[in-house]
Amino acid sequence: MNDESLITSPVTMIEHEIAKHDRRTKVQNLEKYRTEAANWYRAAIEKLALIRDDTAFRKDPIMPGDLVMRTPLS
């Protein structure tokens, strides 16, 4: 099949509906994978928070020369 036939031939209603259905299915799959990725990310962050050593900064929390965030990132 050559590329010209795809460009010059008109799309039938059936082909249009099939393409629309395929796009909807792919978008739904993307939402599923985004949700799964967000859950994995949240679990990893929670795991890091549990093993974080907060006692390391009790004596001198901010030392001269340390980088600090002056305003929260939006």
mmJSON file of the N, C-alpha and C atoms, coordinates in Angstrom:
{"data_MODEL":{"atom_site":{
"group_PDB":["ATOM","ATOM","ATOM","ATOM","ATOM","ATOM","ATOM","ATOM","ATOM","ATOM","ATOM","ATOM","ATOM","ATOM","ATOM","ATOM","ATOM","ATOM","ATOM","ATOM","ATOM","ATOM","ATOM","ATOM","ATOM","ATOM","ATOM","ATOM","ATOM","ATOM","ATOM","ATOM","ATOM","ATOM","ATOM","ATOM","ATOM","ATOM","ATOM","ATOM","ATOM","ATOM","ATOM","ATOM","ATOM","ATOM","ATOM","ATOM","ATOM","ATOM","ATOM","ATOM","ATOM","ATOM","ATOM","ATOM","ATOM","ATOM","ATOM","ATOM","ATOM","ATOM","ATOM","ATOM","ATOM","ATOM","ATOM","ATOM","ATOM","ATOM","ATOM","ATOM","ATOM","ATOM","ATOM","ATOM","ATOM","ATOM","ATOM","ATOM","ATOM","ATOM","ATOM","ATOM","ATOM","ATOM","ATOM","ATOM","ATOM","ATOM","ATOM","ATOM","ATOM","ATOM","ATOM","ATOM","ATOM","ATOM","ATOM","ATOM","ATOM","ATOM","ATOM","ATOM","ATOM","ATOM","ATOM","ATOM","ATOM","ATOM","ATOM","ATOM","ATOM","ATOM","ATOM","ATOM","ATOM","ATOM","ATOM","ATOM","ATOM","ATOM","ATOM","ATOM","ATOM","ATOM","ATOM","ATOM","ATOM","ATOM","ATOM","ATOM","ATOM","ATOM","ATOM","ATOM","ATOM","ATOM","ATOM","ATOM","ATOM","ATOM","ATOM","ATOM","ATOM","ATOM","ATOM","ATOM","ATOM","ATOM","ATOM","ATOM","ATOM","ATOM","ATOM","ATOM","ATOM","ATOM","ATOM","ATOM","ATOM","ATOM","ATOM","ATOM","ATOM","ATOM","ATOM","ATOM","ATOM","ATOM","ATOM","ATOM","ATOM","ATOM","ATOM","ATOM","ATOM","ATOM","ATOM","ATOM","ATOM","ATOM","ATOM","ATOM","ATOM","ATOM","ATOM","ATOM","ATOM","ATOM","ATOM","ATOM","ATOM","ATOM","ATOM","ATOM","ATOM","ATOM","ATOM","ATOM","ATOM","ATOM","ATOM","ATOM","ATOM","ATOM","ATOM","ATOM","ATOM","ATOM","ATOM","ATOM","ATOM","ATOM","ATOM","ATOM","ATOM","ATOM","ATOM","ATOM","ATOM","ATOM"],
"id":[1,2,3,4,5,6,7,8,9,10,11,12,13,14,15,16,17,18,19,20,21,22,23,24,25,26,27,28,29,30,31,32,33,34,35,36,37,38,39,40,41,42,43,44,45,46,47,48,49,50,51,52,53,54,55,56,57,58,59,60,61,62,63,64,65,66,67,68,69,70,71,72,73,74,75,76,77,78,79,80,81,82,83,84,85,86,87,88,89,90,91,92,93,94,95,96,97,98,99,100,101,102,103,104,105,106,107,108,109,110,111,112,113,114,115,116,117,118,119,120,121,122,123,124,125,126,127,128,129,130,131,132,133,134,135,136,137,138,139,140,141,142,143,144,145,146,147,148,149,150,151,152,153,154,155,156,157,158,159,160,161,162,163,164,165,166,167,168,169,170,171,172,173,174,175,176,177,178,179,180,181,182,183,184,185,186,187,188,189,190,191,192,193,194,195,196,197,198,199,200,201,202,203,204,205,206,207,208,209,210,211,212,213,214,215,216,217,218,219,220,221,222],
"type_symbol":["N","C","C","N","C","C","N","C","C","N","C","C","N","C","C","N","C","C","N","C","C","N","C","C","N","C","C","N","C","C","N","C","C","N","C","C","N","C","C","N","C","C","N","C","C","N","C","C","N","C","C","N","C","C","N","C","C","N","C","C","N","C","C","N","C","C","N","C","C","N","C","C","N","C","C","N","C","C","N","C","C","N","C","C","N","C","C","N","C","C","N","C","C","N","C","C","N","C","C","N","C","C","N","C","C","N","C","C","N","C","C","N","C","C","N","C","C","N","C","C","N","C","C","N","C","C","N","C","C","N","C","C","N","C","C","N","C","C","N","C","C","N","C","C","N","C","C","N","C","C","N","C","C","N","C","C","N","C","C","N","C","C","N","C","C","N","C","C","N","C","C","N","C","C","N","C","C","N","C","C","N","C","C","N","C","C","N","C","C","N","C","C","N","C","C","N","C","C","N","C","C","N","C","C","N","C","C","N","C","C","N","C","C","N","C","C","N","C","C","N","C","C"],
"label_atom_id":["N","CA","C","N","CA","C","N","CA","C","N","CA","C","N","CA","C","N","CA","C","N","CA","C","N","CA","C","N","CA","C","N","CA","C","N","CA","C","N","CA","C","N","CA","C","N","CA","C","N","CA","C","N","CA","C","N","CA","C","N","CA","C","N","CA","C","N","CA","C","N","CA","C","N","CA","C","N","CA","C","N","CA","C","N","CA","C","N","CA","C","N","CA","C","N","CA","C","N","CA","C","N","CA","C","N","CA","C","N","CA","C","N","CA","C","N","CA","C","N","CA","C","N","CA","C","N","CA","C","N","CA","C","N","CA","C","N","CA","C","N","CA","C","N","CA","C","N","CA","C","N","CA","C","N","CA","C","N","CA","C","N","CA","C","N","CA","C","N","CA","C","N","CA","C","N","CA","C","N","CA","C","N","CA","C","N","CA","C","N","CA","C","N","CA","C","N","CA","C","N","CA","C","N","CA","C","N","CA","C","N","CA","C","N","CA","C","N","CA","C","N","CA","C","N","CA","C","N","CA","C","N","CA","C","N","CA","C","N","CA","C","N","CA","C","N","CA","C","N","CA","C","N","CA","C","N","CA","C"],
"label_alt_id":[null,null,null,null,null,null,null,null,null,null,null,null,null,null,null,null,null,null,null,null,null,null,null,null,null,null,null,null,null,null,null,null,null,null,null,null,null,null,null,null,null,null,null,null,null,null,null,null,null,null,null,null,null,null,null,null,null,null,null,null,null,null,null,null,null,null,null,null,null,null,null,null,null,null,null,null,null,null,null,null,null,null,null,null,null,null,null,null,null,null,null,null,null,null,null,null,null,null,null,null,null,null,null,null,null,null,null,null,null,null,null,null,null,null,null,null,null,null,null,null,null,null,null,null,null,null,null,null,null,null,null,null,null,null,null,null,null,null,null,null,null,null,null,null,null,null,null,null,null,null,null,null,null,null,null,null,null,null,null,null,null,null,null,null,null,null,null,null,null,null,null,null,null,null,null,null,null,null,null,null,null,null,null,null,null,null,null,null,null,null,null,null,null,null,null,null,null,null,null,null,null,null,null,null,null,null,null,null,null,null,null,null,null,null,null,null,null,null,null,null,null,null],
"label_comp_id":["MET","MET","MET","ASN","ASN","ASN","ASP","ASP","ASP","GLU","GLU","GLU","SER","SER","SER","LEU","LEU","LEU","ILE","ILE","ILE","THR","THR","THR","SER","SER","SER","PRO","PRO","PRO","VAL","VAL","VAL","THR","THR","THR","MET","MET","MET","ILE","ILE","ILE","GLU","GLU","GLU","HIS","HIS","HIS","GLU","GLU","GLU","ILE","ILE","ILE","ALA","ALA","ALA","LYS","LYS","LYS","HIS","HIS","HIS","ASP","ASP","ASP","ARG","ARG","ARG","ARG","ARG","ARG","THR","THR","THR","LYS","LYS","LYS","VAL","VAL","VAL","GLN","GLN","GLN","ASN","ASN","ASN","LEU","LEU","LEU","GLU","GLU","GLU","LYS","LYS","LYS","TYR","TYR","TYR","ARG","ARG","ARG","THR","THR","THR","GLU","GLU","GLU","ALA","ALA","ALA","ALA","ALA","ALA","ASN","ASN","ASN","TRP","TRP","TRP","TYR","TYR","TYR","ARG","ARG","ARG","ALA","ALA","ALA","ALA","ALA","ALA","ILE","ILE","ILE","GLU","GLU","GLU","LYS","LYS","LYS","LEU","LEU","LEU","ALA","ALA","ALA","LEU","LEU","LEU","ILE","ILE","ILE","ARG","ARG","ARG","ASP","ASP","ASP","ASP","ASP","ASP","THR","THR","THR","ALA","ALA","ALA","PHE","PHE","PHE","ARG","ARG","ARG","LYS","LYS","LYS","ASP","ASP","ASP","PRO","PRO","PRO","ILE","ILE","ILE","MET","MET","MET","PRO","PRO","PRO","GLY","GLY","GLY","ASP","ASP","ASP","LEU","LEU","LEU","VAL","VAL","VAL","MET","MET","MET","ARG","ARG","ARG","THR","THR","THR","PRO","PRO","PRO","LEU","LEU","LEU","SER","SER","SER"],
"label_asym_id":["A","A","A","A","A","A","A","A","A","A","A","A","A","A","A","A","A","A","A","A","A","A","A","A","A","A","A","A","A","A","A","A","A","A","A","A","A","A","A","A","A","A","A","A","A","A","A","A","A","A","A","A","A","A","A","A","A","A","A","A","A","A","A","A","A","A","A","A","A","A","A","A","A","A","A","A","A","A","A","A","A","A","A","A","A","A","A","A","A","A","A","A","A","A","A","A","A","A","A","A","A","A","A","A","A","A","A","A","A","A","A","A","A","A","A","A","A","A","A","A","A","A","A","A","A","A","A","A","A","A","A","A","A","A","A","A","A","A","A","A","A","A","A","A","A","A","A","A","A","A","A","A","A","A","A","A","A","A","A","A","A","A","A","A","A","A","A","A","A","A","A","A","A","A","A","A","A","A","A","A","A","A","A","A","A","A","A","A","A","A","A","A","A","A","A","A","A","A","A","A","A","A","A","A","A","A","A","A","A","A","A","A","A","A","A","A","A","A","A","A","A","A"],
"label_entity_id":["1","1","1","1","1","1","1","1","1","1","1","1","1","1","1","1","1","1","1","1","1","1","1","1","1","1","1","1","1","1","1","1","1","1","1","1","1","1","1","1","1","1","1","1","1","1","1","1","1","1","1","1","1","1","1","1","1","1","1","1","1","1","1","1","1","1","1","1","1","1","1","1","1","1","1","1","1","1","1","1","1","1","1","1","1","1","1","1","1","1","1","1","1","1","1","1","1","1","1","1","1","1","1","1","1","1","1","1","1","1","1","1","1","1","1","1","1","1","1","1","1","1","1","1","1","1","1","1","1","1","1","1","1","1","1","1","1","1","1","1","1","1","1","1","1","1","1","1","1","1","1","1","1","1","1","1","1","1","1","1","1","1","1","1","1","1","1","1","1","1","1","1","1","1","1","1","1","1","1","1","1","1","1","1","1","1","1","1","1","1","1","1","1","1","1","1","1","1","1","1","1","1","1","1","1","1","1","1","1","1","1","1","1","1","1","1","1","1","1","1","1","1"],
"label_seq_id":[1,1,1,2,2,2,3,3,3,4,4,4,5,5,5,6,6,6,7,7,7,8,8,8,9,9,9,10,10,10,11,11,11,12,12,12,13,13,13,14,14,14,15,15,15,16,16,16,17,17,17,18,18,18,19,19,19,20,20,20,21,21,21,22,22,22,23,23,23,24,24,24,25,25,25,26,26,26,27,27,27,28,28,28,29,29,29,30,30,30,31,31,31,32,32,32,33,33,33,34,34,34,35,35,35,36,36,36,37,37,37,38,38,38,39,39,39,40,40,40,41,41,41,42,42,42,43,43,43,44,44,44,45,45,45,46,46,46,47,47,47,48,48,48,49,49,49,50,50,50,51,51,51,52,52,52,53,53,53,54,54,54,55,55,55,56,56,56,57,57,57,58,58,58,59,59,59,60,60,60,61,61,61,62,62,62,63,63,63,64,64,64,65,65,65,66,66,66,67,67,67,68,68,68,69,69,69,70,70,70,71,71,71,72,72,72,73,73,73,74,74,74],
"pdbx_PDB_ins_code":[null,null,null,null,null,null,null,null,null,null,null,null,null,null,null,null,null,null,null,null,null,null,null,null,null,null,null,null,null,null,null,null,null,null,null,null,null,null,null,null,null,null,null,null,null,null,null,null,null,null,null,null,null,null,null,null,null,null,null,null,null,null,null,null,null,null,null,null,null,null,null,null,null,null,null,null,null,null,null,null,null,null,null,null,null,null,null,null,null,null,null,null,null,null,null,null,null,null,null,null,null,null,null,null,null,null,null,null,null,null,null,null,null,null,null,null,null,null,null,null,null,null,null,null,null,null,null,null,null,null,null,null,null,null,null,null,null,null,null,null,null,null,null,null,null,null,null,null,null,null,null,null,null,null,null,null,null,null,null,null,null,null,null,null,null,null,null,null,null,null,null,null,null,null,null,null,null,null,null,null,null,null,null,null,null,null,null,null,null,null,null,null,null,null,null,null,null,null,null,null,null,null,null,null,null,null,null,null,null,null,null,null,null,null,null,null,null,null,null,null,null,null],
"Cartn_x":[0.856,0.0,0.889,0.63,1.451,0.784,1.571,1.082,0.085,0.178,-0.732,-2.174,-2.394,-3.762,-4.406,-3.601,-4.134,-4.516,-3.775,-4.015,-5.177,-5.269,-6.255,-7.59,-7.629,-8.903,-9.755,-11.039,-11.91,-12.133,-12.35,-12.583,-14.073,-14.383,-15.785,-16.272,-17.564,-18.143,-17.716,-17.613,-17.197,-15.753,-14.876,-13.485,-13.377,-14.203,-14.216,-14.645,-15.676,-16.16,-15.138,-14.482,-13.446,-12.301,-11.877,-10.795,-11.204,-12.445,-12.94,-12.949,-13.395,-13.423,-12.004,-11.062,-9.669,-9.067,-9.36,-8.838,-9.416,-10.702,-11.313,-10.682,-10.469,-9.866,-8.467,-7.68,-6.319,-6.315,-7.231,-7.311,-7.7,-8.639,-9.03,-7.851,-7.075,-5.901,-4.871,-4.687,-3.756,-4.167,-5.46,-5.942,-5.662,-5.835,-5.565,-4.089,-3.201,-1.775,-1.317,-1.914,-1.564,-1.958,-3.125,-3.572,-2.638,-2.253,-1.322,0.016,0.52,1.801,1.714,0.607,0.426,0.398,-0.236,-0.278,1.11,1.875,3.246,4.098,3.949,4.708,4.36,3.068,2.629,3.2,3.164,3.702,5.201,5.93,7.372,7.661,6.905,7.093,6.773,5.704,5.348,6.429,7.0,8.078,9.293,9.646,10.769,10.51,9.28,8.939,9.08,8.747,8.857,10.304,11.21,12.599,13.467,12.863,13.617,14.164,15.37,16.018,15.899,14.865,14.652,15.6,16.256,17.137,18.451,18.777,20.05,20.123,19.001,18.998,18.585,18.552,18.096,19.102,20.398,21.406,21.531,21.843,21.989,21.181,19.913,19.088,19.542,19.966,20.436,21.824,22.76,24.151,24.48,25.453,25.88,26.309,25.837,26.154,25.122,24.177,23.126,22.173,21.686,20.659,19.308,18.54,17.226,16.183,14.962,13.866,13.198,13.217,12.628,11.126,10.65,9.202,8.858,7.693,7.302,7.127,7.441,7.235,5.748,5.261,3.835,3.625],
"Cartn_y":[-1.184,0.0,1.229,2.15,3.358,4.487,5.486,6.585,7.482,7.567,8.44,7.981,6.683,6.187,6.544,6.621,7.001,8.473,9.281,10.725,11.116,10.512,10.951,10.237,9.07,8.358,8.924,9.132,9.667,8.614,9.098,8.221,7.91,6.628,6.236,6.459,6.451,6.627,5.488,4.293,3.147,3.334,3.753,3.995,5.122,6.139,7.255,6.77,5.957,5.441,4.513,3.696,2.798,3.62,4.645,5.505,6.218,6.677,7.362,6.405,5.187,4.179,3.857,3.719,3.434,4.557,5.812,6.951,6.962,6.702,6.668,5.583,4.413,3.312,3.674,4.291,4.675,5.728,6.682,7.716,7.089,6.157,5.487,4.71,4.054,3.327,4.277,5.444,6.424,6.863,7.095,7.489,6.394,5.131,4.007,3.979,4.136,4.089,5.289,6.452,7.621,7.389,6.805,6.519,5.522,4.474,3.488,4.134,4.962,5.63,6.563,7.277,8.172,7.375,6.223,5.379,4.855,4.429,3.966,5.099,6.291,7.449,7.783,7.787,8.082,7.057,5.781,4.73,4.928,5.295,5.518,6.707,7.773,8.962,8.627,7.867,7.487,6.601,5.703,4.841,5.678,6.653,7.532,8.345,8.781,9.567,8.72,7.433,6.563,6.3,6.228,5.912,7.165,8.334,9.587,9.768,10.25,10.475,11.953,12.293,13.686,14.133,13.196,13.569,14.155,13.993,14.49,16.013,16.681,18.137,18.828,18.137,18.76,19.753,19.463,20.342,21.637,21.547,22.711,22.468,22.848,22.532,23.21,24.463,25.159,25.702,25.288,25.691,26.793,27.641,28.637,27.957,28.498,27.927,26.926,26.517,25.597,26.292,25.536,26.059,25.951,27.035,27.027,27.538,27.082,27.558,28.722,29.881,31.065,31.133,30.677,30.637,29.257,28.743,27.425,27.453,26.339,26.214,26.053,26.705,26.608,25.658],
"Cartn_z":[0.0,0.0,0.0,-0.908,-0.942,-0.153,0.204,1.041,0.32,-1.001,-1.741,-1.632,-1.626,-1.549,-0.214,0.838,2.148,2.174,1.478,1.509,0.597,-0.569,-1.552,-1.44,-0.818,-0.754,0.379,0.137,1.199,2.294,3.5,4.642,4.708,4.807,4.909,6.334,6.52,7.859,8.779,8.248,9.064,9.534,8.619,8.991,10.023,9.845,10.795,12.184,12.255,13.55,14.19,13.377,13.912,14.493,13.773,14.26,15.547,15.609,16.811,18.006,17.779,18.844,19.319,18.37,18.724,19.556,19.182,19.959,21.365,21.494,22.838,23.693,23.108,23.848,24.307,23.429,23.799,24.895,24.855,25.887,27.222,27.215,28.451,29.023,28.165,28.626,29.225,28.62,29.165,30.563,30.766,32.089,33.11,32.701,33.597,33.975,32.97,33.246,34.061,33.835,34.648,36.101,36.322,37.679,38.352,37.628,38.185,38.515,37.625,37.853,39.065,39.199,40.346,41.648,41.638,42.84,43.192,42.192,42.447,42.992,42.422,42.879,44.333,44.645,46.012,46.989,46.623,47.495,47.714,46.68,46.815,47.722,47.57,48.421,49.88,50.113,51.481,52.095,51.293,51.779,52.156,51.312,51.633,52.899,53.078,54.27,55.534,55.433,56.602,57.011,56.045,56.372,56.511,56.37,56.47,57.888,57.986,59.279,59.638,60.388,60.783,61.893,62.56,63.673,63.179,61.926,61.399,61.407,61.449,61.345,62.643,63.746,64.999,65.564,65.47,66.07,65.264,64.001,63.134,61.855,61.86,60.695,59.414,59.479,58.282,58.576,57.743,57.923,56.913,57.217,56.246,54.939,53.834,52.529,52.029,52.881,52.448,51.49,50.543,49.649,50.353,50.322,50.954,49.963,50.13,49.282,50.0,49.379,50.011,49.834,48.697,48.465,47.904,48.278,47.763,46.253,45.622,44.184,43.907,42.898,42.559,41.437],
"occupancy":[1.0,1.0,1.0,1.0,1.0,1.0,1.0,1.0,1.0,1.0,1.0,1.0,1.0,1.0,1.0,1.0,1.0,1.0,1.0,1.0,1.0,1.0,1.0,1.0,1.0,1.0,1.0,1.0,1.0,1.0,1.0,1.0,1.0,1.0,1.0,1.0,1.0,1.0,1.0,1.0,1.0,1.0,1.0,1.0,1.0,1.0,1.0,1.0,1.0,1.0,1.0,1.0,1.0,1.0,1.0,1.0,1.0,1.0,1.0,1.0,1.0,1.0,1.0,1.0,1.0,1.0,1.0,1.0,1.0,1.0,1.0,1.0,1.0,1.0,1.0,1.0,1.0,1.0,1.0,1.0,1.0,1.0,1.0,1.0,1.0,1.0,1.0,1.0,1.0,1.0,1.0,1.0,1.0,1.0,1.0,1.0,1.0,1.0,1.0,1.0,1.0,1.0,1.0,1.0,1.0,1.0,1.0,1.0,1.0,1.0,1.0,1.0,1.0,1.0,1.0,1.0,1.0,1.0,1.0,1.0,1.0,1.0,1.0,1.0,1.0,1.0,1.0,1.0,1.0,1.0,1.0,1.0,1.0,1.0,1.0,1.0,1.0,1.0,1.0,1.0,1.0,1.0,1.0,1.0,1.0,1.0,1.0,1.0,1.0,1.0,1.0,1.0,1.0,1.0,1.0,1.0,1.0,1.0,1.0,1.0,1.0,1.0,1.0,1.0,1.0,1.0,1.0,1.0,1.0,1.0,1.0,1.0,1.0,1.0,1.0,1.0,1.0,1.0,1.0,1.0,1.0,1.0,1.0,1.0,1.0,1.0,1.0,1.0,1.0,1.0,1.0,1.0,1.0,1.0,1.0,1.0,1.0,1.0,1.0,1.0,1.0,1.0,1.0,1.0,1.0,1.0,1.0,1.0,1.0,1.0,1.0,1.0,1.0,1.0,1.0,1.0,1.0,1.0,1.0,1.0,1.0,1.0],
"B_iso_or_equiv":[0.0,0.0,0.0,0.0,0.0,0.0,0.0,0.0,0.0,0.0,0.0,0.0,0.0,0.0,0.0,0.0,0.0,0.0,0.0,0.0,0.0,0.0,0.0,0.0,0.0,0.0,0.0,0.0,0.0,0.0,0.0,0.0,0.0,0.0,0.0,0.0,0.0,0.0,0.0,0.0,0.0,0.0,0.0,0.0,0.0,0.0,0.0,0.0,0.0,0.0,0.0,0.0,0.0,0.0,0.0,0.0,0.0,0.0,0.0,0.0,0.0,0.0,0.0,0.0,0.0,0.0,0.0,0.0,0.0,0.0,0.0,0.0,0.0,0.0,0.0,0.0,0.0,0.0,0.0,0.0,0.0,0.0,0.0,0.0,0.0,0.0,0.0,0.0,0.0,0.0,0.0,0.0,0.0,0.0,0.0,0.0,0.0,0.0,0.0,0.0,0.0,0.0,0.0,0.0,0.0,0.0,0.0,0.0,0.0,0.0,0.0,0.0,0.0,0.0,0.0,0.0,0.0,0.0,0.0,0.0,0.0,0.0,0.0,0.0,0.0,0.0,0.0,0.0,0.0,0.0,0.0,0.0,0.0,0.0,0.0,0.0,0.0,0.0,0.0,0.0,0.0,0.0,0.0,0.0,0.0,0.0,0.0,0.0,0.0,0.0,0.0,0.0,0.0,0.0,0.0,0.0,0.0,0.0,0.0,0.0,0.0,0.0,0.0,0.0,0.0,0.0,0.0,0.0,0.0,0.0,0.0,0.0,0.0,0.0,0.0,0.0,0.0,0.0,0.0,0.0,0.0,0.0,0.0,0.0,0.0,0.0,0.0,0.0,0.0,0.0,0.0,0.0,0.0,0.0,0.0,0.0,0.0,0.0,0.0,0.0,0.0,0.0,0.0,0.0,0.0,0.0,0.0,0.0,0.0,0.0,0.0,0.0,0.0,0.0,0.0,0.0,0.0,0.0,0.0,0.0,0.0,0.0],
"pdbx_formal_charge":[null,null,null,null,null,null,null,null,null,null,null,null,null,null,null,null,null,null,null,null,null,null,null,null,null,null,null,null,null,null,null,null,null,null,null,null,null,null,null,null,null,null,null,null,null,null,null,null,null,null,null,null,null,null,null,null,null,null,null,null,null,null,null,null,null,null,null,null,null,null,null,null,null,null,null,null,null,null,null,null,null,null,null,null,null,null,null,null,null,null,null,null,null,null,null,null,null,null,null,null,null,null,null,null,null,null,null,null,null,null,null,null,null,null,null,null,null,null,null,null,null,null,null,null,null,null,null,null,null,null,null,null,null,null,null,null,null,null,null,null,null,null,null,null,null,null,null,null,null,null,null,null,null,null,null,null,null,null,null,null,null,null,null,null,null,null,null,null,null,null,null,null,null,null,null,null,null,null,null,null,null,null,null,null,null,null,null,null,null,null,null,null,null,null,null,null,null,null,null,null,null,null,null,null,null,null,null,null,null,null,null,null,null,null,null,null,null,null,null,null,null,null],
"auth_seq_id":[1,1,1,2,2,2,3,3,3,4,4,4,5,5,5,6,6,6,7,7,7,8,8,8,9,9,9,10,10,10,11,11,11,12,12,12,13,13,13,14,14,14,15,15,15,16,16,16,17,17,17,18,18,18,19,19,19,20,20,20,21,21,21,22,22,22,23,23,23,24,24,24,25,25,25,26,26,26,27,27,27,28,28,28,29,29,29,30,30,30,31,31,31,32,32,32,33,33,33,34,34,34,35,35,35,36,36,36,37,37,37,38,38,38,39,39,39,40,40,40,41,41,41,42,42,42,43,43,43,44,44,44,45,45,45,46,46,46,47,47,47,48,48,48,49,49,49,50,50,50,51,51,51,52,52,52,53,53,53,54,54,54,55,55,55,56,56,56,57,57,57,58,58,58,59,59,59,60,60,60,61,61,61,62,62,62,63,63,63,64,64,64,65,65,65,66,66,66,67,67,67,68,68,68,69,69,69,70,70,70,71,71,71,72,72,72,73,73,73,74,74,74],
"auth_comp_id":["MET","MET","MET","ASN","ASN","ASN","ASP","ASP","ASP","GLU","GLU","GLU","SER","SER","SER","LEU","LEU","LEU","ILE","ILE","ILE","THR","THR","THR","SER","SER","SER","PRO","PRO","PRO","VAL","VAL","VAL","THR","THR","THR","MET","MET","MET","ILE","ILE","ILE","GLU","GLU","GLU","HIS","HIS","HIS","GLU","GLU","GLU","ILE","ILE","ILE","ALA","ALA","ALA","LYS","LYS","LYS","HIS","HIS","HIS","ASP","ASP","ASP","ARG","ARG","ARG","ARG","ARG","ARG","THR","THR","THR","LYS","LYS","LYS","VAL","VAL","VAL","GLN","GLN","GLN","ASN","ASN","ASN","LEU","LEU","LEU","GLU","GLU","GLU","LYS","LYS","LYS","TYR","TYR","TYR","ARG","ARG","ARG","THR","THR","THR","GLU","GLU","GLU","ALA","ALA","ALA","ALA","ALA","ALA","ASN","ASN","ASN","TRP","TRP","TRP","TYR","TYR","TYR","ARG","ARG","ARG","ALA","ALA","ALA","ALA","ALA","ALA","ILE","ILE","ILE","GLU","GLU","GLU","LYS","LYS","LYS","LEU","LEU","LEU","ALA","ALA","ALA","LEU","LEU","LEU","ILE","ILE","ILE","ARG","ARG","ARG","ASP","ASP","ASP","ASP","ASP","ASP","THR","THR","THR","ALA","ALA","ALA","PHE","PHE","PHE","ARG","ARG","ARG","LYS","LYS","LYS","ASP","ASP","ASP","PRO","PRO","PRO","ILE","ILE","ILE","MET","MET","MET","PRO","PRO","PRO","GLY","GLY","GLY","ASP","ASP","ASP","LEU","LEU","LEU","VAL","VAL","VAL","MET","MET","MET","ARG","ARG","ARG","THR","THR","THR","PRO","PRO","PRO","LEU","LEU","LEU","SER","SER","SER"],
"auth_asym_id":["A","A","A","A","A","A","A","A","A","A","A","A","A","A","A","A","A","A","A","A","A","A","A","A","A","A","A","A","A","A","A","A","A","A","A","A","A","A","A","A","A","A","A","A","A","A","A","A","A","A","A","A","A","A","A","A","A","A","A","A","A","A","A","A","A","A","A","A","A","A","A","A","A","A","A","A","A","A","A","A","A","A","A","A","A","A","A","A","A","A","A","A","A","A","A","A","A","A","A","A","A","A","A","A","A","A","A","A","A","A","A","A","A","A","A","A","A","A","A","A","A","A","A","A","A","A","A","A","A","A","A","A","A","A","A","A","A","A","A","A","A","A","A","A","A","A","A","A","A","A","A","A","A","A","A","A","A","A","A","A","A","A","A","A","A","A","A","A","A","A","A","A","A","A","A","A","A","A","A","A","A","A","A","A","A","A","A","A","A","A","A","A","A","A","A","A","A","A","A","A","A","A","A","A","A","A","A","A","A","A","A","A","A","A","A","A","A","A","A","A","A","A"],
"auth_atom_id":["N","CA","C","N","CA","C","N","CA","C","N","CA","C","N","CA","C","N","CA","C","N","CA","C","N","CA","C","N","CA","C","N","CA","C","N","CA","C","N","CA","C","N","CA","C","N","CA","C","N","CA","C","N","CA","C","N","CA","C","N","CA","C","N","CA","C","N","CA","C","N","CA","C","N","CA","C","N","CA","C","N","CA","C","N","CA","C","N","CA","C","N","CA","C","N","CA","C","N","CA","C","N","CA","C","N","CA","C","N","CA","C","N","CA","C","N","CA","C","N","CA","C","N","CA","C","N","CA","C","N","CA","C","N","CA","C","N","CA","C","N","CA","C","N","CA","C","N","CA","C","N","CA","C","N","CA","C","N","CA","C","N","CA","C","N","CA","C","N","CA","C","N","CA","C","N","CA","C","N","CA","C","N","CA","C","N","CA","C","N","CA","C","N","CA","C","N","CA","C","N","CA","C","N","CA","C","N","CA","C","N","CA","C","N","CA","C","N","CA","C","N","CA","C","N","CA","C","N","CA","C","N","CA","C","N","CA","C","N","CA","C","N","CA","C","N","CA","C","N","CA","C","N","CA","C","N","CA","C"],
"pdbx_PDB_model_num":[1,1,1,1,1,1,1,1,1,1,1,1,1,1,1,1,1,1,1,1,1,1,1,1,1,1,1,1,1,1,1,1,1,1,1,1,1,1,1,1,1,1,1,1,1,1,1,1,1,1,1,1,1,1,1,1,1,1,1,1,1,1,1,1,1,1,1,1,1,1,1,1,1,1,1,1,1,1,1,1,1,1,1,1,1,1,1,1,1,1,1,1,1,1,1,1,1,1,1,1,1,1,1,1,1,1,1,1,1,1,1,1,1,1,1,1,1,1,1,1,1,1,1,1,1,1,1,1,1,1,1,1,1,1,1,1,1,1,1,1,1,1,1,1,1,1,1,1,1,1,1,1,1,1,1,1,1,1,1,1,1,1,1,1,1,1,1,1,1,1,1,1,1,1,1,1,1,1,1,1,1,1,1,1,1,1,1,1,1,1,1,1,1,1,1,1,1,1,1,1,1,1,1,1,1,1,1,1,1,1,1,1,1,1,1,1,1,1,1,1,1,1]
}}}
